[in-house]
Amino acid sequence: MQAEIKAENKKPETKRKFDVVIIGAGPAGYTAAIYTSRAKRDTLVISGILPGGQLMLTTEVENYPGFATGIMGPELMTTMRQQTERMGATIIDDEVVNVDFKRKPFKVLTHSEEYEANAVIIATGASPRKLGAKGEIEFSAKGVSYCATCDGPFFKNQEIVVAGGGDSAMEEAIFLTKFAKNVHVVHRKDKLRASKIMQDRAFENSKIKFHWNSIIEEIKGKEKVNQITIKNTSNSQQETMDVGGLFVAIGHEPNTKLFQGQVELDTQGYIALKNHTHTSVEGVFAAGDVHDHRYRQAITAAGFGCMAAIDVDRYLSENSRKN
Ligand code: NDP
């Protein structure tokens, strides 16, 4: 299915000016494009280096409504892309390297072209921080996961490791006890960063074991993870545990580097929303994990995409009445 899409995209693209340019092609970007295209707004989606976003790195998605028996993450994103194209949006597989939101029309520069837009939706998402442990990349989606809500139910009755000591790690560890035999929290310090209430809940849960002052050295397995070696940094002792999986919950990095100095970011570097999906620049909107560090789900990102598209349509209508 992917090959088909690539072939279609080989057609020469000559158009440079669009009503809406959407930067990013995860659930937020595609949903926004479906809505703006259906509203007859000339729409360009610039997909970035990972068309489809984080779901391209997952396996089965069981919690996206509409798929009674679940759907594979890459298949869901391929289908969203086809739906976006059917609605008439143009999609290009290129990376945005610069933007100019200081004057209108806005400018969006890729490796190969410069585009102009009357409105922009930023939907570049966020990336989970990586541990940098040996085997982490190799076993990604093969036992190494960055989302307990997404993948937890696949680890029934298994020993699971959660890396991190913040609220996310505690939330994931507690959630995972619904499925796992035991959850081993491996944290690099001797105390948690998580809020008191989350700490208390985790300490009270008899299925959660803590490994303090410990780092994950190596993730091993055959087709899937089956062992993790941790090292206690206070006494240098190593321990190898037989486990079914590792959930890395050490924070996320919003993909906002491009937008520094262009739109207002919050203290954690996420896009700061001003009024619904509007950013600090009139005509520039944001949708999905790039501004949302609370929910981070495919369905919430898609919802935000829909909201941004409706806001864009209203903004463009109001603007055309003014001019
Ligand atoms: P945080 O930045 O709060 O915590 C990250 C954790 O990962 C810290 O314990 C940190 O260790 C550890 N860590 C970071 N880098 C590494 C590394 N390279 N190797 C090993 N460990 C590492 O991120 P969260 O995602 O937990 O939370 C983000 C924000 O969202 C916070 O404000 C949080 O309060 C909020 N949140 C709230 C929730 C709730 O209230 N229910 C749920 C989830 C998130 P160290 O402590 O040593 O720095």
py3Dmol code that shows the C-alpha trace and the ligand (Angstrom):
import py3Dmol

protein = """\
ATOM      1  CA  MET A   1       0.000   0.000   0.000  1.00  0.00           C
ATOM      2  CA  GLN A   2       2.899   2.303   0.855  1.00  0.00           C
ATOM      3  CA  ALA A   3       4.507   1.764  -2.568  1.00  0.00           C
ATOM      4  CA  GLU A   4       1.289   2.816  -4.287  1.00  0.00           C
ATOM      5  CA  ILE A   5       1.236   6.064  -2.346  1.00  0.00           C
ATOM      6  CA  LYS A   6       4.874   6.818  -3.106  1.00  0.00           C
ATOM      7  CA  ALA A   7       4.275   6.308  -6.830  1.00  0.00           C
ATOM      8  CA  GLU A   8       1.333   8.711  -6.804  1.00  0.00           C
ATOM      9  CA  ASN A   9       3.484  11.312  -5.126  1.00  0.00           C
ATOM     10  CA  LYS A  10       6.029  11.264  -7.898  1.00  0.00           C
ATOM     11  CA  LYS A  11       3.844  13.562 -10.005  1.00  0.00           C
ATOM     12  CA  PRO A  12       5.529  16.964 -10.403  1.00  0.00           C
ATOM     13  CA  GLU A  13       4.200  19.488  -7.909  1.00  0.00           C
ATOM     14  CA  THR A  14       3.944  22.959  -9.363  1.00  0.00           C
ATOM     15  CA  LYS A  15       1.556  24.699  -7.028  1.00  0.00           C
ATOM     16  CA  ARG A  16       3.231  26.893  -4.437  1.00  0.00           C
ATOM     17  CA  LYS A  17       0.403  28.780  -2.747  1.00  0.00           C
ATOM     18  CA  PHE A  18      -2.286  27.152  -0.593  1.00  0.00           C
ATOM     19  CA  ASP A  19      -5.117  28.256   1.669  1.00  0.00           C
ATOM     20  CA  VAL A  20      -3.732  25.988   4.356  1.00  0.00           C
ATOM     21  CA  VAL A  21      -0.364  24.331   4.832  1.00  0.00           C
ATOM     22  CA  ILE A  22      -0.362  21.561   7.439  1.00  0.00           C
ATOM     23  CA  ILE A  23       3.036  20.636   8.828  1.00  0.00           C
ATOM     24  CA  GLY A  24       3.083  17.031  10.001  1.00  0.00           C
ATOM     25  CA  ALA A  25       1.243  13.898   8.955  1.00  0.00           C
ATOM     26  CA  GLY A  26       0.212  12.016  12.071  1.00  0.00           C
ATOM     27  CA  PRO A  27      -3.437  11.626  13.156  1.00  0.00           C
ATOM     28  CA  ALA A  28      -3.684  15.393  13.874  1.00  0.00           C
ATOM     29  CA  GLY A  29      -2.276  16.492  10.508  1.00  0.00           C
ATOM     30  CA  TYR A  30      -4.284  14.029   8.400  1.00  0.00           C
ATOM     31  CA  THR A  31      -7.534  14.718  10.246  1.00  0.00           C
ATOM     32  CA  ALA A  32      -7.026  18.478   9.887  1.00  0.00           C
ATOM     33  CA  ALA A  33      -6.415  18.005   6.149  1.00  0.00           C
ATOM     34  CA  ILE A  34      -9.540  15.847   5.716  1.00  0.00           C
ATOM     35  CA  TYR A  35     -11.620  18.618   7.296  1.00  0.00           C
ATOM     36  CA  THR A  36     -10.017  21.601   5.510  1.00  0.00           C
ATOM     37  CA  SER A  37     -10.195  19.809   2.133  1.00  0.00           C
ATOM     38  CA  ARG A  38     -13.852  18.915   2.657  1.00  0.00           C
ATOM     39  CA  ALA A  39     -14.437  22.587   3.473  1.00  0.00           C
ATOM     40  CA  LYS A  40     -13.000  23.371  -0.002  1.00  0.00           C
ATOM     41  CA  ARG A  41      -9.819  24.917   1.372  1.00  0.00           C
ATOM     42  CA  ASP A  42      -6.872  24.257  -0.859  1.00  0.00           C
ATOM     43  CA  THR A  43      -4.690  22.141   1.442  1.00  0.00           C
ATOM     44  CA  LEU A  44      -1.076  21.024   1.412  1.00  0.00           C
ATOM     45  CA  VAL A  45       0.253  18.505   3.941  1.00  0.00           C
ATOM     46  CA  ILE A  46       4.023  18.348   4.340  1.00  0.00           C
ATOM     47  CA  SER A  47       4.615  14.991   5.925  1.00  0.00           C
ATOM     48  CA  GLY A  48       8.105  15.308   7.431  1.00  0.00           C
ATOM     49  CA  ILE A  49      10.620  12.536   7.856  1.00  0.00           C
ATOM     50  CA  LEU A  50       8.223  10.012   9.425  1.00  0.00           C
ATOM     51  CA  PRO A  51       4.964  10.200   7.443  1.00  0.00           C
ATOM     52  CA  GLY A  52       2.283   8.796   9.727  1.00  0.00           C
ATOM     53  CA  GLY A  53       4.029   9.822  12.938  1.00  0.00           C
ATOM     54  CA  GLN A  54       4.479   7.727  16.059  1.00  0.00           C
ATOM     55  CA  LEU A  55       1.848   5.150  15.029  1.00  0.00           C
ATOM     56  CA  MET A  56       4.181   3.968  12.269  1.00  0.00           C
ATOM     57  CA  LEU A  57       6.366   2.587  15.066  1.00  0.00           C
ATOM     58  CA  THR A  58       3.634   0.670  16.896  1.00  0.00           C
ATOM     59  CA  THR A  59       2.040  -2.681  16.196  1.00  0.00           C
ATOM     60  CA  GLU A  60      -1.631  -3.273  16.934  1.00  0.00           C
ATOM     61  CA  VAL A  61      -3.912  -0.386  17.887  1.00  0.00           C
ATOM     62  CA  GLU A  62      -6.923  -1.624  19.856  1.00  0.00           C
ATOM     63  CA  ASN A  63      -8.274   1.648  21.226  1.00  0.00           C
ATOM     64  CA  TYR A  64      -8.931   3.673  18.072  1.00  0.00           C
ATOM     65  CA  PRO A  65     -12.705   3.564  17.625  1.00  0.00           C
ATOM     66  CA  GLY A  66     -14.096   2.056  14.455  1.00  0.00           C
ATOM     67  CA  PHE A  67     -11.956  -1.066  14.250  1.00  0.00           C
ATOM     68  CA  ALA A  68     -13.768  -3.892  16.023  1.00  0.00           C
ATOM     69  CA  THR A  69     -10.804  -6.258  15.863  1.00  0.00           C
ATOM     70  CA  GLY A  70      -8.059  -3.611  16.103  1.00  0.00           C
ATOM     71  CA  ILE A  71      -5.775  -2.324  13.372  1.00  0.00           C
ATOM     72  CA  MET A  72      -2.014  -2.191  12.896  1.00  0.00           C
ATOM     73  CA  GLY A  73      -0.608   1.313  13.495  1.00  0.00           C
ATOM     74  CA  PRO A  74       1.023   1.639  10.031  1.00  0.00           C
ATOM     75  CA  GLU A  75      -2.171   0.403   8.347  1.00  0.00           C
ATOM     76  CA  LEU A  76      -4.264   2.955  10.233  1.00  0.00           C
ATOM     77  CA  MET A  77      -1.962   5.744   9.105  1.00  0.00           C
ATOM     78  CA  THR A  78      -1.840   4.518   5.491  1.00  0.00           C
ATOM     79  CA  THR A  79      -5.639   4.482   5.464  1.00  0.00           C
ATOM     80  CA  MET A  80      -5.790   8.003   6.923  1.00  0.00           C
ATOM     81  CA  ARG A  81      -3.408   9.146   4.216  1.00  0.00           C
ATOM     82  CA  GLN A  82      -5.538   7.629   1.463  1.00  0.00           C
ATOM     83  CA  GLN A  83      -8.633   9.273   2.952  1.00  0.00           C
ATOM     84  CA  THR A  84      -6.793  12.620   3.053  1.00  0.00           C
ATOM     85  CA  GLU A  85      -5.821  12.281  -0.617  1.00  0.00           C
ATOM     86  CA  ARG A  86      -9.356  11.273  -1.578  1.00  0.00           C
ATOM     87  CA  MET A  87     -10.633  14.485  -0.031  1.00  0.00           C
ATOM     88  CA  GLY A  88      -8.367  16.394  -2.404  1.00  0.00           C
ATOM     89  CA  ALA A  89      -5.434  17.451  -0.226  1.00  0.00           C
ATOM     90  CA  THR A  90      -1.936  17.479  -1.693  1.00  0.00           C
ATOM     91  CA  ILE A  91       0.603  15.534   0.352  1.00  0.00           C
ATOM     92  CA  ILE A  92       4.314  15.864  -0.141  1.00  0.00           C
ATOM     93  CA  ASP A  93       6.941  13.732   1.570  1.00  0.00           C
ATOM     94  CA  ASP A  94       9.444  16.392   2.415  1.00  0.00           C
ATOM     95  CA  GLU A  95      10.809  17.969   5.569  1.00  0.00           C
ATOM     96  CA  VAL A  96      10.150  21.558   6.582  1.00  0.00           C
ATOM     97  CA  VAL A  97      13.458  23.276   7.261  1.00  0.00           C
ATOM     98  CA  ASN A  98      12.287  26.829   7.991  1.00  0.00           C
ATOM     99  CA  VAL A  99       9.146  28.905   8.458  1.00  0.00           C
ATOM    100  CA  ASP A 100       8.394  32.618   8.384  1.00  0.00           C
ATOM    101  CA  PHE A 101       5.242  33.545  10.291  1.00  0.00           C
ATOM    102  CA  LYS A 102       6.244  37.209  10.681  1.00  0.00           C
ATOM    103  CA  ARG A 103       4.229  38.367   7.683  1.00  0.00           C
ATOM    104  CA  LYS A 104       1.388  37.105   5.489  1.00  0.00           C
ATOM    105  CA  PRO A 105       1.167  35.042   3.437  1.00  0.00           C
ATOM    106  CA  PHE A 106       3.163  32.748   5.714  1.00  0.00           C
ATOM    107  CA  LYS A 107       6.190  31.028   4.219  1.00  0.00           C
ATOM    108  CA  VAL A 108       7.064  27.372   4.717  1.00  0.00           C
ATOM    109  CA  LEU A 109      10.366  26.198   3.326  1.00  0.00           C
ATOM    110  CA  THR A 110      11.188  22.534   2.645  1.00  0.00           C
ATOM    111  CA  HIS A 111      14.423  21.002   1.365  1.00  0.00           C
ATOM    112  CA  SER A 112      13.228  21.557  -2.186  1.00  0.00           C
ATOM    113  CA  GLU A 113      10.536  24.292  -2.273  1.00  0.00           C
ATOM    114  CA  GLU A 114       9.113  27.376  -0.675  1.00  0.00           C
ATOM    115  CA  TYR A 115       5.334  27.379  -0.096  1.00  0.00           C
ATOM    116  CA  GLU A 116       2.983  30.198   0.828  1.00  0.00           C
ATOM    117  CA  ALA A 117      -0.073  29.792   3.038  1.00  0.00           C
ATOM    118  CA  ASN A 118      -2.909  31.961   4.286  1.00  0.00           C
ATOM    119  CA  ALA A 119      -3.130  29.719   7.342  1.00  0.00           C
ATOM    120  CA  VAL A 120      -0.840  27.117   8.866  1.00  0.00           C
ATOM    121  CA  ILE A 121      -1.585  24.186  11.164  1.00  0.00           C
ATOM    122  CA  ILE A 122       1.391  22.902  13.140  1.00  0.00           C
ATOM    123  CA  ALA A 123       0.936  19.176  13.757  1.00  0.00           C
ATOM    124  CA  THR A 124       4.515  18.017  14.187  1.00  0.00           C
ATOM    125  CA  GLY A 125       3.839  15.960  17.324  1.00  0.00           C
ATOM    126  CA  ALA A 126       6.272  14.996  20.032  1.00  0.00           C
ATOM    127  CA  SER A 127       8.852  12.271  20.310  1.00  0.00           C
ATOM    128  CA  PRO A 128       9.320  10.058  23.344  1.00  0.00           C
ATOM    129  CA  ARG A 129      12.762  10.439  24.918  1.00  0.00           C
ATOM    130  CA  LYS A 130      14.972   7.435  24.336  1.00  0.00           C
ATOM    131  CA  LEU A 131      17.077   5.763  27.007  1.00  0.00           C
ATOM    132  CA  GLY A 132      19.992   5.135  24.699  1.00  0.00           C
ATOM    133  CA  ALA A 133      20.308   1.585  26.091  1.00  0.00           C
ATOM    134  CA  LYS A 134      21.797  -1.202  24.007  1.00  0.00           C
ATOM    135  CA  GLY A 135      19.007  -3.024  22.130  1.00  0.00           C
ATOM    136  CA  GLU A 136      16.438  -0.231  22.614  1.00  0.00           C
ATOM    137  CA  ILE A 137      16.047   0.609  18.929  1.00  0.00           C
ATOM    138  CA  GLU A 138      16.379  -3.014  17.783  1.00  0.00           C
ATOM    139  CA  PHE A 139      13.491  -4.119  20.039  1.00  0.00           C
ATOM    140  CA  SER A 140      11.291  -1.058  19.514  1.00  0.00           C
ATOM    141  CA  ALA A 141       7.723  -2.391  18.977  1.00  0.00           C
ATOM    142  CA  LYS A 142       9.097  -5.868  19.765  1.00  0.00           C
ATOM    143  CA  GLY A 143       8.722  -5.570  23.508  1.00  0.00           C
ATOM    144  CA  VAL A 144      10.061  -2.024  23.923  1.00  0.00           C
ATOM    145  CA  SER A 145       7.199   0.458  24.026  1.00  0.00           C
ATOM    146  CA  TYR A 146       6.758   4.150  24.745  1.00  0.00           C
ATOM    147  CA  CYS A 147       3.010   4.023  25.467  1.00  0.00           C
ATOM    148  CA  ALA A 148       1.421   1.800  28.119  1.00  0.00           C
ATOM    149  CA  THR A 149      -2.129   2.784  27.149  1.00  0.00           C
ATOM    150  CA  CYS A 150      -1.389   1.599  23.612  1.00  0.00           C
ATOM    151  CA  ASP A 151       0.536  -1.591  24.284  1.00  0.00           C
ATOM    152  CA  GLY A 152      -0.107  -2.643  27.911  1.00  0.00           C
ATOM    153  CA  PRO A 153      -2.814  -5.236  27.155  1.00  0.00           C
ATOM    154  CA  PHE A 154      -0.322  -7.221  25.038  1.00  0.00           C
ATOM    155  CA  PHE A 155       1.714  -8.053  28.151  1.00  0.00           C
ATOM    156  CA  LYS A 156      -0.767 -10.124  30.158  1.00  0.00           C
ATOM    157  CA  ASN A 157       0.789 -12.073  33.067  1.00  0.00           C
ATOM    158  CA  GLN A 158       4.308 -11.043  32.178  1.00  0.00           C
ATOM    159  CA  GLU A 159       7.114  -9.399  34.134  1.00  0.00           C
ATOM    160  CA  ILE A 160       7.462  -5.858  32.821  1.00  0.00           C
ATOM    161  CA  VAL A 161      10.012  -3.105  33.378  1.00  0.00           C
ATOM    162  CA  VAL A 162       9.114   0.587  33.427  1.00  0.00           C
ATOM    163  CA  ALA A 163      11.984   3.069  33.136  1.00  0.00           C
ATOM    164  CA  GLY A 164      11.590   6.508  34.762  1.00  0.00           C
ATOM    165  CA  GLY A 165      10.653   8.186  38.009  1.00  0.00           C
ATOM    166  CA  GLY A 166       8.197  10.904  36.957  1.00  0.00           C
ATOM    167  CA  ASP A 167       4.398  11.058  36.874  1.00  0.00           C
ATOM    168  CA  SER A 168       4.269   9.308  33.498  1.00  0.00           C
ATOM    169  CA  ALA A 169       6.340   6.394  34.765  1.00  0.00           C
ATOM    170  CA  MET A 170       4.129   6.005  37.842  1.00  0.00           C
ATOM    171  CA  GLU A 171       0.942   6.307  35.815  1.00  0.00           C
ATOM    172  CA  GLU A 172       2.191   3.718  33.340  1.00  0.00           C
ATOM    173  CA  ALA A 173       3.424   1.369  36.083  1.00  0.00           C
ATOM    174  CA  ILE A 174       0.065   1.521  37.897  1.00  0.00           C
ATOM    175  CA  PHE A 175      -1.853   1.021  34.637  1.00  0.00           C
ATOM    176  CA  LEU A 176       0.360  -1.925  33.676  1.00  0.00           C
ATOM    177  CA  THR A 177      -0.372  -3.768  36.943  1.00  0.00           C
ATOM    178  CA  LYS A 178      -3.821  -4.490  35.477  1.00  0.00           C
ATOM    179  CA  PHE A 179      -2.152  -6.852  33.018  1.00  0.00           C
ATOM    180  CA  ALA A 180       1.324  -7.706  34.259  1.00  0.00           C
ATOM    181  CA  LYS A 181       2.402 -10.275  36.807  1.00  0.00           C
ATOM    182  CA  ASN A 182       4.803  -7.703  38.278  1.00  0.00           C
ATOM    183  CA  VAL A 183       6.017  -4.279  37.209  1.00  0.00           C
ATOM    184  CA  HIS A 184       9.637  -3.364  37.937  1.00  0.00           C
ATOM    185  CA  VAL A 185      10.261   0.392  38.049  1.00  0.00           C
ATOM    186  CA  VAL A 186      13.883   1.088  37.236  1.00  0.00           C
ATOM    187  CA  HIS A 187      14.874   4.611  38.261  1.00  0.00           C
ATOM    188  CA  ARG A 188      18.269   6.252  38.080  1.00  0.00           C
ATOM    189  CA  LYS A 189      17.885   8.029  41.440  1.00  0.00           C
ATOM    190  CA  ASP A 190      16.981   6.959  44.997  1.00  0.00           C
ATOM    191  CA  LYS A 191      13.756   8.966  44.982  1.00  0.00           C
ATOM    192  CA  LEU A 192      10.980   9.682  42.563  1.00  0.00           C
ATOM    193  CA  ARG A 193      10.300  12.929  40.770  1.00  0.00           C
ATOM    194  CA  ALA A 194       6.570  12.063  40.540  1.00  0.00           C
ATOM    195  CA  SER A 195       3.941  13.973  42.543  1.00  0.00           C
ATOM    196  CA  LYS A 196       3.251  12.747  46.097  1.00  0.00           C
ATOM    197  CA  ILE A 197      -0.149  11.316  45.206  1.00  0.00           C
ATOM    198  CA  MET A 198       1.252   9.269  42.313  1.00  0.00           C
ATOM    199  CA  GLN A 199       4.156   8.083  44.471  1.00  0.00           C
ATOM    200  CA  ASP A 200       1.764   6.959  47.209  1.00  0.00           C
ATOM    201  CA  ARG A 201      -0.391   5.062  44.739  1.00  0.00           C
ATOM    202  CA  ALA A 202       2.651   3.321  43.276  1.00  0.00           C
ATOM    203  CA  PHE A 203       4.114   2.447  46.706  1.00  0.00           C
ATOM    204  CA  GLU A 204       0.781   1.031  47.824  1.00  0.00           C
ATOM    205  CA  ASN A 205       0.555  -1.275  44.804  1.00  0.00           C
ATOM    206  CA  SER A 206       1.953  -4.689  45.749  1.00  0.00           C
ATOM    207  CA  LYS A 207       2.686  -5.600  42.116  1.00  0.00           C
ATOM    208  CA  ILE A 208       5.171  -2.724  41.709  1.00  0.00           C
ATOM    209  CA  LYS A 209       8.804  -3.333  42.717  1.00  0.00           C
ATOM    210  CA  PHE A 210      11.350  -0.504  42.733  1.00  0.00           C
ATOM    211  CA  HIS A 211      14.946  -0.749  41.603  1.00  0.00           C
ATOM    212  CA  TRP A 212      16.635   2.431  42.852  1.00  0.00           C
ATOM    213  CA  ASN A 213      19.831   4.049  41.559  1.00  0.00           C
ATOM    214  CA  SER A 214      19.600   1.757  38.587  1.00  0.00           C
ATOM    215  CA  ILE A 215      20.042   2.149  34.871  1.00  0.00           C
ATOM    216  CA  ILE A 216      19.091  -0.142  32.032  1.00  0.00           C
ATOM    217  CA  GLU A 217      22.236  -1.402  30.401  1.00  0.00           C
ATOM    218  CA  GLU A 218      21.002  -3.862  27.817  1.00  0.00           C
ATOM    219  CA  ILE A 219      17.802  -5.210  26.317  1.00  0.00           C
ATOM    220  CA  LYS A 220      18.082  -8.726  24.948  1.00  0.00           C
ATOM    221  CA  GLY A 221      15.829 -11.171  23.141  1.00  0.00           C
ATOM    222  CA  LYS A 222      15.280 -13.139  19.966  1.00  0.00           C
ATOM    223  CA  GLU A 223      12.188 -12.015  18.080  1.00  0.00           C
ATOM    224  CA  LYS A 224      10.954 -10.144  21.167  1.00  0.00           C
ATOM    225  CA  VAL A 225      12.469  -8.874  24.411  1.00  0.00           C
ATOM    226  CA  ASN A 226      13.073 -11.603  26.969  1.00  0.00           C
ATOM    227  CA  GLN A 227      15.811 -10.210  29.233  1.00  0.00           C
ATOM    228  CA  ILE A 228      16.901  -6.863  30.600  1.00  0.00           C
ATOM    229  CA  THR A 229      20.170  -6.169  32.352  1.00  0.00           C
ATOM    230  CA  ILE A 230      20.182  -3.354  34.885  1.00  0.00           C
ATOM    231  CA  LYS A 231      23.093  -1.874  36.800  1.00  0.00           C
ATOM    232  CA  ASN A 232      22.969  -0.397  40.264  1.00  0.00           C
ATOM    233  CA  THR A 233      25.088   2.751  40.007  1.00  0.00           C
ATOM    234  CA  SER A 234      25.816   2.938  43.755  1.00  0.00           C
ATOM    235  CA  ASN A 235      27.488  -0.483  43.992  1.00  0.00           C
ATOM    236  CA  SER A 236      28.044  -1.296  40.255  1.00  0.00           C
ATOM    237  CA  GLN A 237      26.193  -4.617  40.630  1.00  0.00           C
ATOM    238  CA  GLN A 238      24.459  -5.962  37.563  1.00  0.00           C
ATOM    239  CA  GLU A 239      21.222  -7.914  37.525  1.00  0.00           C
ATOM    240  CA  THR A 240      19.628  -9.674  34.575  1.00  0.00           C
ATOM    241  CA  MET A 241      15.864 -10.110  34.754  1.00  0.00           C
ATOM    242  CA  ASP A 242      13.658 -12.338  32.613  1.00  0.00           C
ATOM    243  CA  VAL A 243      10.966  -9.958  31.382  1.00  0.00           C
ATOM    244  CA  GLY A 244       8.482  -9.702  28.543  1.00  0.00           C
ATOM    245  CA  GLY A 245       8.762  -6.014  27.925  1.00  0.00           C
ATOM    246  CA  LEU A 246      10.080  -2.558  28.707  1.00  0.00           C
ATOM    247  CA  PHE A 247       8.064   0.634  28.849  1.00  0.00           C
ATOM    248  CA  VAL A 248      10.211   3.745  28.563  1.00  0.00           C
ATOM    249  CA  ALA A 249       8.508   6.664  30.325  1.00  0.00           C
ATOM    250  CA  ILE A 250      11.223   9.286  30.706  1.00  0.00           C
ATOM    251  CA  GLY A 251       9.392  12.209  29.129  1.00  0.00           C
ATOM    252  CA  HIS A 252       8.675  13.543  25.668  1.00  0.00           C
ATOM    253  CA  GLU A 253      10.288  16.192  23.490  1.00  0.00           C
ATOM    254  CA  PRO A 254       7.863  18.302  21.464  1.00  0.00           C
ATOM    255  CA  ASN A 255       8.923  18.721  17.858  1.00  0.00           C
ATOM    256  CA  THR A 256       8.977  22.517  18.010  1.00  0.00           C
ATOM    257  CA  LYS A 257      12.577  23.479  17.259  1.00  0.00           C
ATOM    258  CA  LEU A 258      11.489  24.955  13.924  1.00  0.00           C
ATOM    259  CA  PHE A 259       8.994  27.262  15.580  1.00  0.00           C
ATOM    260  CA  GLN A 260      11.219  28.837  18.243  1.00  0.00           C
ATOM    261  CA  GLY A 261      11.008  32.615  17.839  1.00  0.00           C
ATOM    262  CA  GLN A 262       8.009  32.260  15.498  1.00  0.00           C
ATOM    263  CA  VAL A 263       5.188  31.283  17.878  1.00  0.00           C
ATOM    264  CA  GLU A 264       5.045  31.292  21.658  1.00  0.00           C
ATOM    265  CA  LEU A 265       6.110  28.059  23.352  1.00  0.00           C
ATOM    266  CA  ASP A 266       5.335  27.081  26.953  1.00  0.00           C
ATOM    267  CA  THR A 267       7.997  26.457  29.606  1.00  0.00           C
ATOM    268  CA  GLN A 268       8.368  22.829  28.457  1.00  0.00           C
ATOM    269  CA  GLY A 269       8.805  23.800  24.802  1.00  0.00           C
ATOM    270  CA  TYR A 270       5.290  22.814  23.647  1.00  0.00           C
ATOM    271  CA  ILE A 271       3.252  25.247  21.519  1.00  0.00           C
ATOM    272  CA  ALA A 272       1.257  27.541  23.795  1.00  0.00           C
ATOM    273  CA  LEU A 273      -2.361  27.744  22.658  1.00  0.00           C
ATOM    274  CA  LYS A 274      -4.133  31.065  23.088  1.00  0.00           C
ATOM    275  CA  ASN A 275      -7.744  30.552  22.209  1.00  0.00           C
ATOM    276  CA  HIS A 276      -8.875  27.038  21.345  1.00  0.00           C
ATOM    277  CA  THR A 277      -6.359  25.939  18.683  1.00  0.00           C
ATOM    278  CA  HIS A 278      -4.967  29.405  17.879  1.00  0.00           C
ATOM    279  CA  THR A 279      -1.296  30.060  18.607  1.00  0.00           C
ATOM    280  CA  SER A 280       0.232  33.439  19.473  1.00  0.00           C
ATOM    281  CA  VAL A 281       0.317  34.280  15.730  1.00  0.00           C
ATOM    282  CA  GLU A 282      -3.031  35.020  14.090  1.00  0.00           C
ATOM    283  CA  GLY A 283      -3.525  32.513  11.286  1.00  0.00           C
ATOM    284  CA  VAL A 284      -1.190  29.890  12.761  1.00  0.00           C
ATOM    285  CA  PHE A 285      -2.864  27.001  14.589  1.00  0.00           C
ATOM    286  CA  ALA A 286      -1.610  23.884  16.369  1.00  0.00           C
ATOM    287  CA  ALA A 287      -3.051  20.397  16.800  1.00  0.00           C
ATOM    288  CA  GLY A 288      -2.044  17.215  18.598  1.00  0.00           C
ATOM    289  CA  ASP A 289       0.918  16.221  20.736  1.00  0.00           C
ATOM    290  CA  VAL A 290       2.860  19.326  19.695  1.00  0.00           C
ATOM    291  CA  HIS A 291       0.758  21.290  22.211  1.00  0.00           C
ATOM    292  CA  ASP A 292      -0.871  18.518  24.249  1.00  0.00           C
ATOM    293  CA  HIS A 293       1.306  16.884  26.862  1.00  0.00           C
ATOM    294  CA  ARG A 294      -1.628  15.516  28.830  1.00  0.00           C
ATOM    295  CA  TYR A 295      -3.482  12.991  26.681  1.00  0.00           C
ATOM    296  CA  ARG A 296      -1.079  12.031  23.858  1.00  0.00           C
ATOM    297  CA  GLN A 297      -3.427   9.569  22.163  1.00  0.00           C
ATOM    298  CA  ALA A 298      -4.052   9.034  18.449  1.00  0.00           C
ATOM    299  CA  ILE A 299      -7.729   9.728  18.960  1.00  0.00           C
ATOM    300  CA  THR A 300      -7.139  12.961  20.902  1.00  0.00           C
ATOM    301  CA  ALA A 301      -4.615  14.125  18.292  1.00  0.00           C
ATOM    302  CA  ALA A 302      -7.190  13.413  15.567  1.00  0.00           C
ATOM    303  CA  GLY A 303      -9.774  15.350  17.593  1.00  0.00           C
ATOM    304  CA  PHE A 304      -7.444  18.329  17.896  1.00  0.00           C
ATOM    305  CA  GLY A 305      -6.816  18.121  14.126  1.00  0.00           C
ATOM    306  CA  CYS A 306     -10.541  18.428  13.515  1.00  0.00           C
ATOM    307  CA  MET A 307     -10.781  21.384  15.902  1.00  0.00           C
ATOM    308  CA  ALA A 308      -7.851  23.226  14.275  1.00  0.00           C
ATOM    309  CA  ALA A 309      -9.363  22.691  10.815  1.00  0.00           C
ATOM    310  CA  ILE A 310     -12.708  24.154  11.913  1.00  0.00           C
ATOM    311  CA  ASP A 311     -10.869  27.127  13.465  1.00  0.00           C
ATOM    312  CA  VAL A 312      -8.866  27.602  10.241  1.00  0.00           C
ATOM    313  CA  ASP A 313     -12.010  27.550   8.119  1.00  0.00           C
ATOM    314  CA  ARG A 314     -13.633  30.208  10.330  1.00  0.00           C
ATOM    315  CA  TYR A 315     -10.453  32.282  10.340  1.00  0.00           C
ATOM    316  CA  LEU A 316     -10.188  32.198   6.536  1.00  0.00           C
ATOM    317  CA  SER A 317     -13.874  33.097   6.123  1.00  0.00           C
ATOM    318  CA  GLU A 318     -13.574  36.013   8.528  1.00  0.00           C
ATOM    319  CA  ASN A 319     -10.391  37.195   6.859  1.00  0.00           C
ATOM    320  CA  SER A 320     -11.871  37.096   3.367  1.00  0.00           C
ATOM    321  CA  ARG A 321     -14.845  39.164   4.622  1.00  0.00           C
ATOM    322  CA  LYS A 322     -12.424  41.763   6.072  1.00  0.00           C
ATOM    323  CA  ASN A 323     -10.388  42.062   2.832  1.00  0.00           C
TER     324      ASN A 323
END
"""
ligand_1 = """\
48
NDP
P 9.324 14.105 33.712
O 10.311 14.960 33.009
O 8.530 14.682 34.827
O 10.076 12.831 34.320
C 10.984 12.114 33.563
C 11.572 11.012 34.440
O 12.436 10.236 33.624
C 12.393 11.529 35.615
O 12.239 10.691 36.723
C 13.815 11.455 35.057
O 14.793 11.170 36.042
C 13.747 10.256 34.153
N 14.699 10.379 33.050
C 14.853 11.399 32.173
N 15.818 11.125 31.276
C 16.286 9.892 31.617
C 17.282 9.056 31.067
N 18.002 9.403 29.988
N 17.525 7.868 31.661
C 16.791 7.476 32.751
N 15.832 8.220 33.311
C 15.580 9.417 32.743
O 8.395 13.495 32.536
P 6.938 12.841 32.641
O 6.630 12.361 31.280
O 6.878 11.891 33.748
O 5.973 14.063 32.975
C 5.923 15.215 32.129
C 4.926 16.219 32.733
O 3.592 15.694 32.648
C 5.191 16.478 34.212
O 4.908 17.818 34.486
C 4.213 15.568 34.909
O 3.863 16.034 36.202
C 3.017 15.611 33.960
N 2.229 14.360 34.070
C 1.238 14.309 35.012
C 0.509 13.150 35.188
C -0.535 13.098 36.250
O -0.655 14.025 37.004
N -1.299 12.042 36.337
C 0.723 11.946 34.374
C 1.825 12.104 33.434
C 2.523 13.263 33.328
P 15.226 12.237 37.172
O 14.119 12.210 38.176
O 16.506 11.664 37.656
O 15.385 13.541 36.480
"""
view = py3Dmol.view(width=600, height=400)
view.addModel(protein, "pdb")
view.setStyle({"model": 0}, {"cartoon": {"style": "trace"}})
view.addModel(ligand_1, "xyz")
view.setStyle({"model": 1}, {"stick": {}})
view.zoomTo()
view.show()
